[in-house]
Amino acid sequence: MEENDVVETIEQAEAELVEESEIEESQDELSKANERIAELEAKLSDAENRILRNQADFENYKRRVRLDQESATTYRAQSLVNDLLPALDNFERALQVEAKDEHSKSILQGMDMVYRGIVEALKKEGVEAIESVGVQFDPHFHQAVMQVEEADAESNIVLEEFQKGYKLKDRVLRPAMVKVNQ
């Protein structure tokens, strides 16, 4: 081999080494770029999940606010009705008094008109008296304050009502106080 061939072979070997070195550097850069891409994809996925959770939380918040507003609208009269129930009870007790003279009768008649007006206004708001006497005892609507045993009545039937119960639409404001057959 001649000197030129040796030089040429050495130059080719050096060129191959340079190429291999450049390839290794390119592979290292590619590996680092792939790691960075994986890191960024993970961050993007995490950000997308946070956004989806925030959107779901916001939708739940909007639904809760809407339900609260609907409930407030539906039961807006509840506190007023609760305050009126004792006065309504007193009206009922007063109307049970027997009138002995004309003056008393006219007063009772006026009280009855006021009582009916209040009851009618409450009905317009959705207030209803709870049925009690003669119906099956229901702890959601009745509060048993007495139990008796009467042979001629069915078991667990309300025999007497001591205090009327009321409900506003589907919500019980006050359960009826009743006497129940065992």
Salt bridges, closest charged atoms under 4 A:
GLU39 OE2 - ARG36 NH1 3.01
GLU39 OE2 - LYS43 NZ 3.76
ASP46 OD2 - ARG50 NH1 2.72
GLU59 OE2 - LYS62 NZ 3.38
GLU70 OE2 - ARG66 NH1 3.58
ASP89 OD2 - ARG174 NH1 2.76
GLU92 OE2 - LYS164 NZ 3.39
ASP112 OD2 - ARG116 NE 2.81
GLU125 OE1 - ARG76 NH2 3.23
ASP138 OD1 - HIS140 ND1 3.00
GLU160 OE1 - LYS179 NZ 3.10
